[in-house]
Amino acid sequence: AFTYKNNMKRSVVIFLLSFFTMSLSAQEVALTKHHLSAGYGTGNLNQGILLFVKNNISILDYSATGPYFIAYMYRFNKKIAIGGRYAYAASELGYTDKSQQVSPGVYYNASFSWYSYSALVRAQFYFYSENNLELYMSSGFGIRYGEQRYQDNLPNSQDSVIPNPIPIGFDFTLGATYHLTDFFSFYTEVGLAKAVVQV
């Protein structure tokens, strides 16, 4: 009788430990299916054009924001992930004429600015996976909005705005991910997107 009770207790403890371990494993696997990433890019066409103008007209001021990328991907299996990505980029050229005042103490200034954002549904296809390195190609399709704006501070002046005529966005990139752990990794992508290169 003593042995039976001891075995029963042991069986219950083993069962509970096994259930707890299975739950932890399932949770870990489930967590690694969800990938959240943030990146910064370089090689945006519009920013490049405005920077080129600034480099050739030294009296202009130049500033840029991004491109920034935030993405969520759900990993269905070793080969396919589906999710979405938001991207934003902006740049501006400015000019201030200190020889001209539009009002007492206020110099004439003008600016030309551009910004664009996109929200895309993306699919990633992994074609290489060895050790901690994965290579993939990715494609996205969705909405895109942007505008170009000219403004100055002359009296009665109105901003001139040209919105993006095509509100459709897409991208296609080749990427690499290096996993430091199951929950942290580095990635880089090159291709047709808000930036030629992202990290």
N, C-alpha and C positions, 0 to 999 in steps of 0.2 A: 504493500500500500504506500509505503514511504517513497519507494522508487517511482511508483506511478505518478504521485503528486509532484515529485521532483522533476520527472520528465515532462509533465504537463506544464509546470512553470517554465521550464527551459524552452519548451515548444512555443509557449506564448511569447516569451521574451525574444526568441529567434524570429518569430513571425512579425512582431512589432518592429524589430530592428530592420528586417528585410523590407518591410513596407516603407519605413522611413527612408531607407537607402534608395529604394526605387523612386520614391517621390522626389528626393534630391536630384537624382540622375535625370528624371523627366523634366524637372524644372530647369536644370542646366541646359539640357538639349533644347527646350523651348526658348530659353533666353538667347541662345546662340542663333536661333532662326531670325531674330529681330536685329537689324543692323541700322544704327543711327550714325550719320557721318556729317562732318562739317569741313569745308575746304575753302581755299583761296586760290584764285587763278591769275594767270598773266597771258597776254596775247590777245586782248580784246580789240577788234577792228576799229570801233568808234573811238575808243580811248587812244589808240595808236594814231588815228588821223588828227585828233585835236592836239596830241603831244607833238606831232610833226609840225603842225602850224605854229605852236608855241616856240619850238626850237628854231624856227625860221623868222619869227617876229618876236624879238626879245622883250619888247615892252608889254607883252601879254603875260598874265598870270595863269597858271594851270593847276588844277586839282582833280583828284580822282578818288572814287570809292569802289572797292571791290576789283574784280568780280568775286562775290561770295556765293557759296553753295551750301545748302542744307538738304540732306536726303534721308529718307527712310526706305529700307528695303526688307522684304520678307523672303527669307530663303526657303523655298519649297523643297529643294533637294540639293545634291552636290552640283547640279548643272544649271539650275534656274532660280532666279530671284526676281520678284516683282515689287514695285513700290512707286515712290514719287520723289521729285526733287524740285526745290525752289531755288532760283538764282537771281541775283541782283547786281547791277553795275551802273555806275554813273561817272560823269566827268564834266568839267566846266572850264571855259576860257573866260578871263575877265580883263577889263581894261579900265584904268583910272587916269583921268587927265587933270593933273593938279594945276594946270594953267587956266582951267575953265571951272567956274563955280555956277551951279544951277540955283543956288540960294546961298545966303551968307554962311560961310563955313562948311558948305557941302560941295565937294568936287563932283564933276561929271564922272559917272561910271557906267559901263555897259558890260553885259555878259552874254555868252552863248553857252547853254548847258544841254546835256543829254542824259537821259536815264532809261533803263529798261529792266523789266523783271519778267520772269517766266515761271510757270508751274506746270510740270510735265509728269505724265505717267511713264514710268521707265521699266524696261525689262533687261536683265543682265544674264548673259549666257557664259558660263565658265568652261573654258576649253583646256585648262591646264591646272593641275593641283598637285604639288609635290612639297612635302615637309610643311613649311609655314607660308609658302608662296602660292598665290592663285593669280591666274591671268584670265581676263574676261573681255568680252565686247558688250557694249551697252547702247541701247537706242531708246529715245524718248519722244513723246508727242503730246502736245497740250496747248495751253494758251500763252500768249506773250503780249505784253503791252509796253509801250515806251513812247517818249516824245522828245522833240527838240524845241528849245525855247530861247528866244532872244528877248532881252529886256534891258532897259536903261532907266535912268532916274530923271529924264527931262520932264518938265511940266506937261501934263495931259498925255504923256506917252502911254501906249498900251502894249502889253506883251504880245509877241508874235509866237504862236504855238503851232507846231506841226506834229500831229500824233502819228504813231506807227500805223501805216495803212493796212498791214496784214496782221491780224491778231492771232496768228497761228505760229506756234513754236515747235521746233524739233531739235534733236541732237543725236550725234552718233560718235561714240568714243571707244577707244581701247584702253583698258586699265589693268593695273596690278595692285594687289593687296598683300601686305606682309603682316601676318598675325603674330603679335608678341605673346598674347594669351588668347583664351577663348573669348574674351570680352574687350580686348583692346588691340587695334591694328592701325597701320599706316597705309594710305592708298595714294596713287597718282593716276591721272587720266590724261590722254592726249586725243585731240580730234575736233570735230565740229560742235562747238558749244559756246557759251558766253565767253569762254577763254580757251585758247588753244591748249594750254597746259594748266592742270589743277593739282594741288597737293593738299 
